[in-house]
Amino acid sequence: MALDGKKILLGVSGSIAAYRAADLCSQLSKLGLDTTAVLTAAAARFIGTPTFQALTRNPVYSDVFDEPESKRIAHIDLAQSASLVIVAPASANIIAKYAAGIADDMLTTCLLATPPTTPVLIAPAMNTVMWEHPATQANLATLRLRGVTILTPASGVLACGDTGTGKLAPVESILDAILAQLDRVTPIKHQDFTGIRVLVTAGATREPIDPVRFITNRSSGKMGIALALAAAERGACVTLLSGHITVASPLNPKITVVNAQTAELMHRAALQLFPEADLFIGAAAVADFTPVDVNDQKIKKLSTDSSGSSSLTVHLRQTADIAAAVGHAKRTDQVVIGFAAESENLLANAARKIETKNLDMIVANDITADGAGFDVDTNAVTLLWPDGRTLPLPQLSKREVAERILDSLYPLLTSRLQASVGA
């Protein structure tokens, strides 16, 4: 892999592990990578800026008002010229700021100014309780959905004396991750969906029983959002048809979010929006059944019988199949992709759905497998085509799964679009 001309922006935040960033910086420099360090005020108290200046032969930045070159704004220039951004160590505080879009110092300003096509890696380091805190995990999940690579911290005895997860990942592992990302950077690929119109469904539908209660499922919407973000960052104009999601809606100017909380509303919106789409990806977990009757008022508890028990019967009817509806309505220049979340007979059930719904590809996943079910950040899927071809993927982040899905359907999509232009 050619490293000439590659620029690394190394962010260092306040952690006792900051001294190990100097080792990482040294390794990067030995490989010939042009590295610039940006330190938070807290990091500068742990390890001085002269260390990084000596290792990189570049200015070290810690104050947003530092402007060594009058013709360039430092934080914009650093962010936009970097081939890759790595924050090591990343404290809980810097992770929270990055997830929230706060830019109140040099490092967070650089992170917010980093283009979406530039790889960003985060190497957390903190106390175990801080690492496991729901706020930290939610922030990490948000960053993963935006395409940020999180390097899982190691376990062991921490600086505070506690034992658990939270140690900065080994420098060798961080270096390997950086080199792997640099090897994958392909700017042309990141714009290969320019001009393509994508309609993605995501999340769970909620089928009301009364004004308070509803029937739903455990879908978080993470997979659909990952697909929408991946397509948008590769140049597509995306419409995200969103049911109920447990994560923040994507903030990207190329993504238009349309809310549809019930199966009926999502079905109606999908049919309305589909004629303007080149590609439909049905990643939402649409309820298969909905109550026949919806009470206008909250249903009260029933009187118990002599045995002390009571029951309520809710009659359900089957909902319309959105993937099948658009699959049978598609033109010759459109591509329709479905999802099959199964708990048994995965490939057989998925193959049957390709045929009955007239799909061009289906993404099948076993919801009972570890790391592949609902509301997790990873997935392990198999891609299936109508001609019987299959492509099993290992457990990957949902963002990486999204990229693989787009890679796999791109040749078919472009061939159909080109054929329609020539017709």
Sequence and secondary structure as in RCSB ss.txt:
>XXXX:A:sequence
MALDGKKILLGVSGSIAAYRAADLCSQLSKLGLDTTAVLTAAAARFIGTPTFQALTRNPVYSDVFDEPESKRIAH
IDLAQSASLVIVAPASANIIAKYAAGIADDMLTTCLLATPPTTPVLIAPAMNTVMWEHPATQANLATLRLRGVTI
LTPASGVLACGDTGTGKLAPVESILDAILAQLDRVTPIKHQDFTGIRVLVTAGATREPIDPVRFITNRSSGKMGI
ALALAAAERGACVTLLSGHITVASPLNPKITVVNAQTAELMHRAALQLFPEADLFIGAAAVADFTPVDVNDQKIK
KLSTDSSGSSSLTVHLRQTADIAAAVGHAKRTDQVVIGFAAESENLLANAARKIETKNLDMIVANDITADGAGFD
VDTNAVTLLWPDGRTLPLPQLSKREVAERILDSLYPLLTSRLQASVGA
>XXXX:A:secstr
   TT EEEEEE SSTTHHHHHHHHHHHHHTT EEEEEE HHHHHHS HHHHHHHHSS  B  TT  SSTTS HH
HHHHHH SEEEEEEE HHHHHHHHHT   SHHHHHHHHS TTS EEEEE   HHHHHSHHHHHHHHHHHHTT EE
   EEEE TTS EEEEE   HHHHHHHHHHHHHH  TTGGGTTTT EEEEEESB  EESSSS EE     SHHHH
HHHHHHHHTT EEEEEE B SS     TTEEEEE  SHHHHHHHHHHHGGG SEEEE SB  SEEESS  SS   
     TTS       EEE   HHHHHHHH  TT EEEEEEEESSSHHHHHHHHHHHHT SEEEEEETTSTTSSTT
 SEE EEEE TTS EEE  SEEHHHHHHHHHHHHHHHHHHHHHHHHH 
